[in-house]
Amino acid sequence: MTSGRNYPVILCGGAGTRLWPASRPDRPKPFLDLTGSLSLFQLAVRRVLPLVEDGGRLLVVGGEGHAPLIAEQLAALGAEATVLLEPEGRDSGPAVAAAAAWVEAQDRDGRVMILASDHHIPDEAGYRQALLTAADAADDGRIVTLGVAPTQPSSAYGYIRAEGQGLSPVATFIEKPDTVQAQQLIMEGCLWNSGAFIATARTLKAEILDHAPDIWRAVEGAVPAEGGPLGDGFLSAPRLSFDYAVMEKTAQASVLPLSLAWSDLGAWDAVAAVSQGEGTPHLAHDSAGCWVRAPDGVTVATLGVSGLAVIVEPDAVLVCDLSRAQDVKRLIQRS
C-alpha cells in the first residue's frame, strides 16, 4: 500500500492541576515553559513539524478559551497549523474524532498521529522515527499506540500488555494500578501507555463508527473545513476517552515500544526529575534536592530542608514534599 501523507494532531486538553499554582485554567500546563525557554506545546510542535514536509498538515485541537495562546505560541515558532477549537472539553474521544473527520475529508489515507501537547521527549529525531514506524503499520489498518518502557513502578500511568516483542498486537490495557500491582506489571514486561495513537483517517472513521458511533455522528458535521470553532454538534458527543471508546474494544490495536526518554511531566516531582539543576537559582544553605520555580525579581531561600518543591506565582505559593507531588490535585480540589 502506498504511504499517505502525515497529519500530526496535537491535543491541548487537560488541566494539569498537579502543577498548580503555575498551571491554571487560563494558562494550563501545555502553554508553560517547564523545561526551557519554549512551552511544552511549542516543543511538541517543533518535534513533529518535519513530518509534514511531504504535503501533510499539522492540526491542533484545543479549547476556544485558549485560542489566543495557541495562535501566539504557533506564531512565535513561525509554524502553521489547522486549529480546531472545542466549545467545551468532551475528553479525548470526541477530540480525536474531530481531527480524524477533518483529515478524512481531505485525505482518506492520511496518517493521523494523535499526540499530547505536554510531554517531555528530548530525543526529537528518535521520536519522529518511531512515529513513522508506527505509521507504516497503520497503513495496513492498525491503530498503533506507543508504549514506554517503565523506569519505576508508577501508579500515575496506565499499562499495556503486548502479545509479543517489538511492534505487536495489544493483549490488554490495564487501568492505573497501585504501586504493588505496577511492580508486578513491570516484571511481566508491560509498558506505560503514552497516550499517542497512529492510524489512517479511514481506519479511525471505521473503528469509531463501529465502537462509538454516537461520537462520530455528533462530531462529523461539526468540523469546519478551514479550522476554527467546532459546531454545536460537538456538544452532543458523549464525554469519553479515546482509550475507553475505541482502543479497549478494537481488534486493530497494536503497540510499538519506545526506547527513548519520556515523561508526561504530570507533577512537580516529574518536572524536577527531568530538569537540569534545581530550577530557578535560589539561595540555599544546608539544603538538598529542592526544586524551585519563581519569577524574575523574586528571591527564594531554603535553609536546612531537603526534597521540597517551592513554586512561586504572583498570587500563590506552593511548598510541598516532592514525594507528595501527586497529591497537589487533592489540595486544589479542597480549596
Protein Blocks (a to p, Z undefined) as FASTA:
>chain_A
ZZddddddddfehjhlmmcckbcfklgfklpcfkbmbdfklmmmmmmmmmmmnopacddd
ddfklmmmmmmmmmmnopacdddddfbdebjklmmmmmmmmmmmmommbccddddfkbcc
fblmlmmmmmmmmmmmmmnopacddddddfbdcfkbccdddfbecjdddfbdcddddfkl
mmmmmmnopacdehiacddfklmmmmmmmmmmmlmmmmmmmpcfkgpjddfklmmpccdd
fklmmmmmmckbccddddbdddehlafklmmmmpghjhjadddehiahiacdddehiacd
dehiahiacdddfkbccdddfklmmmmmmmmmmZZ
